[in-house]
Amino acid sequence: MNKTITTLNLPAPSKADGAKQSQWEELRSVFPIYVALAKQLQLEIPIPQNKRILPDKVDPNLFSQIQKWLEVMDQQVMVHQLRHLLQMTTLNASESGLRALIMRHLRKQAKTTTDRDKADFLLVQYFALTAPPKIYHKQIELSDVANVLRPVFGEVDSTPLPWCEPLENMIHTLRGFKSLRDMLQTNFIEQGRRVKETAGGMFYDPSAMLAFIRFNFLMRRTLIELMHADLIYIRSGLVNLLHAGAKTIECHGVGLGKAEPIEKLQQMTDEWKQPFQKEYTERTVNQAFEKLLGLRADVERAVEKVIGKSQPAPPVAEPEAAKPRKAGAAKGKAKTAKAKTTKARTATARTATVKSAKAEKSAKSNEPKAMAAKANEPQVKGPKRKGKTGR
């Protein structure tokens, strides 16, 4: 039997006299997001410019007009377009707005696969926005996700569901990956989607959504960490080649010429942009990562040819809780250096996932700065509501 959204303890709008006001406040929270989406996609906004600063008190006529428009927008906007907006603007920084948008999609009586994918993305985004910083230095458990999502779900049983076991198996395998090459040799993204498709209405079981949030977040975090491990390898290899007297290398693997200047390649890696900084799909992300792996293969070949031996791969950051503690002064410096590298990679992965006002943390890392674009349009502030957006 498929479980439906009624298994959630969602705070439904009140049926008392203040019901309209409660719904109005939720509309005010999501309205700026929909306006920004319409501008981004060049869609018509039927609300006059002089009425887009919504009043505190409900306006019945305006309420009906906005509600109908949002329903039309929900049918037109795809999940990758929503993802692009929230990860590239400061609209993502509002806990209350993001929570209201999640509630809007979860409360729908008839949900399409697009609604499900939007809810899936928004829940991961909410987790990334509101999770405490210490969670990025440990293996994330279902209980951690349940604690962070309490404002959305209420109290949820975090006991693993048997049919979600494939997600857990993939998470366990992720921990052993050392390069993007390891990831791209799997079809984990497709397997995760297959589990979600097979779930049907059971996807909306709150315990199941905890499992999907954890899987999706860890997949994204691992991709970011592996990407930076490959960038570190490439940069180190290029420096070694320069020290060995090389000026150019052959770059067929990345689609460049036979004698590409090393300094040009260094600039290219320094300016490397994560594929999450623009509108993207699974296909375009894979293409970007394959291009990076092609460059790494070119550098590997050049190092072996010029220097005569392969270069050791840099270690991939492990969560703090997974690292054994070691004593001894002789290992102190190495441990400190590794900790700094772990911190830098983890901060980069966090900002790539949460494109919000907290992006300044990535400035502490020597890795490429995570995308931090501000909304081009003035944003309309919704009702003030305290959320865990601060760090």
N, C-alpha and C positions, 0 to 999 in steps of 0.2 A: 504494500500500500504506500503510495506516495505521500510524503509529508508536505504540508503547505505552509504558507507564511503564518497561518494561525497558530503555529507552534511557538512563535516568538512572543515575548512579553513586551510588545511595542506599545509605548504610551499613545494610544489613539486620541485624536482631538476630542475635547470634552463635549458632552451633549447639553451642557448647561447654557445659560444665557451668554456666557463668554466664549462659546464654541467658535463663532466667527472670528473673534479677536485672536484666539489661539491659532487658528488656521492662517489668519492674516500675518501674524508675526513670523510664522514659518515661511510664508510666501516672501516676506520682506528679506528673509535670510538668503533665499535662493535666487531672488530676482536679479541681483547684480551679475550672478554667474550666467544666467540665461541671456541677459542683455549683451554681455561680453561674447558669448557664443554666437549670437546673431550677428554681431559686428564682424567677428572673425570669419564667419561663413557667408557674410554679405546677404543675410536673410532679412526679411521685412520685420520691423518692430512696430506693431500696431498701437503701441502706447505712445502718445505724444511726448515730445522731449520735456515739456514743462510739467509732466505728471510722473516722470521717472524717479523723482525723489519721493518715495512713498511716505505718506504721513504715518505717525505713530498709531492713530486711531483708524480702525477699519473703514474703508469707503466701499459700500456695497456694490456700486456700479463698477468701480475700478477693480474690485476683488473678482467679480465675475469675468471681466475682460481679461485680466491677467491669467486667471485660472485656465481659460480656454486657450490662450496663447501658449502657455507652458505645455499643455497637452499636445498641441501641434508640434511644438519644438521637440518634445520627447520622441515623437515619431520620425523627425527629420535628422536629429543629431546622432551620429555613430559614436561608438565607444572610443575610437582612436582620436576623434575630434575633441571629445571631452577630456581625454587624457592629455592631449597637446595643450589645451587651454590651462588646465590646472597645474601642469608641471612647468609651464613657462610663464606664469604670472603670479602675482602676490595674492590672487583670489584663493590660492591653495592654503594660505596661512590662517584662514578662519575655521576654527574647530566647530563653531556653532553653524556656520554656513554649510560645511561639509557634512555635518551630522544631519542637518535638515534635508540635504539633497539625498542622503542615504535613506532616510525615513520615507521620503517621497516615493522612491523606487520600491522599497520593500512593502509599502502599504498598498500598492496597486493590486486590485483584485485579479485582473487578467494580465499575466506577465509574459512578454515575448522573450526570445533568446537574447535580443539586444538589451532588454531591461535587466536580464540576469547578468550579462557581461558587464554592464555599467555598474550594477551593484557590486559585482566581484571586484572590479577595479577600485571603486570608491571605498570599499571596506579596507583594502590594502593601503590605499592612500591615507585613510584615517589612522590606521595603525602606525604607519611611518611618521605621520605628523605628531601624534600624541604620545607615542611610546617614550619612556624615560631613556636618557642617553646611555645608561649602563646596560641596556638591553642589547646594544650593538657590540658588546664585548663578551657575549656568552652565547651558548646554543639556546635558541628560542624554543620554549616548550608551549604546548597548548594552553597551559595555565597562565602563561605570560600574556598570550593573545586574549584570553578571557578577561583578564584584569584590565587590559587597555581598552577593550571594547565594551566594558560594563556600561558606559553612558549610552550606548546604542542598544545593546541586547538585554541589559539587566544581568541578573545572575544566570550563568549558563554552566551546564555540566561539561567539563573539559575532558571527560573520559573518551579515549579514541574510539571511533566507530569502525567496526570490522571492514566495511566496504571502502573506507578511506585508507586502508593499509598500503595500496600502491603509492600514494603520496608520501607516506612515511618511508617506504623503501627507497624512493628517489632522493628524498632529503638525506638519508644515510649515505647514499652513493656520492652526492654532491660534495661531501666533506673530504673526499679523497682526490678531487680534481686539482690539478696544478696549472693548467693552461686552458685557454678558450678552446683549444683543439680537443681537449677531453670532453668539453660540453657539446661542441658541435658534432661530435661523433655519436651522440645520443639523440633521441627524439623526445626528450623529457617534456618539452613545451607541448608537443602534440599529445603525449601520453596524459599530461595533466588535463588538457582540454577534453580528452576522451573520457576521463573519469567524470568530469563535470557534465558532459553531454549525457552520459549513461545514467547519472544521478536523477535526472528529471526533477520532479518536485521535491525530492529528498535534499536537493542542494540547499533549500531554504531552512532545513533543520539547523538551528543555531550551532549545534556541536559540529555539524558538517562545515558550516561557513568558517568556523574557527580553523579547521584543518586546511581549507582552501586559502585563507588569508596567510597562514603560516607558510604553506608551500610556495605561494606566489611571491611573497616577500623574500624568502630565502633564495628562491631562484634568481630574482632580480639582484639581490645583494651579492650572490656568488658570481653572477655575470660581471658586475662592476669590479669586484675584487680581482677576478681572473684577467679582465681587460687591463687593469693597471699592472698586474704582474707581468703580462706580455710587454707592455710599454716600458717597464723598468728594464726588462731583458734587452729590448731593442736599443734603448738609449745607452745602456752599458756596453753593448756590442759595438755600437758606432764610435763611442769614445775609445775603446780598445783598438779599433781599426785605425783611427786617427793617430793614436800613439805609436802604432806599428808602421806608420808612414803612408797608409792608403789615403787616397783622395776621393775615389769614386768606387761604386760597387754596381754589379749587375742586378737589376730589379724587375725581372720578368714576372716574378710571383705576384707582385702588386700591380702589374700592368704598366710599369714605367720602362725607361730605356736601358741600354746595355751599360752605360757609364753615368749613373746618377751621382752628382756631388754629395758627399756625406753630410756636408753642412746643410744642404737643402733638405735631406732626410731628417736631420736633427730638428730643423725648424718645423717640419711636417709633424713629427711626433710631439713636439712641444705644443703645437696648436691643435692636436688631435681632439676632435669633439665627440663626445659620447652620442650614439645614435638616438638617445632619449631626449636630445635637445631640440628636436624638431618633430614634425608629424612623422610617425613611423608605424610600420607593421612588423609582424614577425619576420617576413621575408626581407625587408630592408635592414632590420637589425642583424640578421644572419649575414647579409651581404657586407655590411660594415665590418663585422667581426672577421669574416673570411678575408677581407682586404688587409686587416691588421695581421692576421696569421700569415698571409702571403709575404708581407714585409718582414715578419720575423723569420720566415724560412729563407728569404734572401740574405738577411743579416747572418743567419747561422751558417749558410754556405760560404759567405765571404770570410767569416771568422775562421772557419776550418781551412780555407784556402790560403789566407794571408798569414794567420798566426799558427796554424798547424794543429790546432786542437779545439774541441768544442768548448763552449762557454757554459758553466753550470747555470741551471735555471734558478731564478730567485725564489725564495720560499713564499708560499701564499699564506696570508694572514689567517691565523686560527682564532676562534673566539677565546677570550681570556680564561673561561672556565674549563676549556679543553686542554689547556697547557699545564704540564706538570711543573711544580715548583722545584727549582734547583738552587742549591746553596753553593757558596764558594766565590771568593773574590775574583778568581781568574776568569769566571764566566760572566761577571757583572757587566762589563762593557758590551759584550755581544748581546746579552739579554736586553739591556737598555736600548740598543740600536734596533733590535727586532721589535721591541714594544713600540718604539716611535713609528716604525714602518707600519705596524698593525694599526696604530691609531690613525695614521694618515689615510690608509686604504679604507678603513671603516668609515671615517668621516666623509670620504668621497662617495662611498656607496650610499651613505645616508642622504647626502644632498642630492644625489642623482635620483633617489626615490622620492624625496620630499622637496619639491621645488617651492620653497617657502621663504619666509623672512629669516629663517634660521640658517640660510646658506652661507653666512659669514664664517661658520665653523670650518668650512673647507679651505679657508685662506691659510690655516695653520699647516696645511699639507703642501708638499712640493709637487704634488700631482696637478694635472690641469684643473683649473677652477671649474667647479660644477656650474651648470647653467643657472643664471640668476637674472632673468629678464623680468622687468616690471611691466605691468599692464600698460598698454598705450593709451587707454581711455581712462578718464577719471572714474573712480569706483564709487558706487553709491553704498554708503554704510548701512548695514541692517541694524536691528535692535541690539544693544549692548548686552552681551551674555557671556558670562565667564566660562572659559574653556581652558584646557591644559595646553595652550599653545606656547607658553613661555618655557624657557629652559633655564 
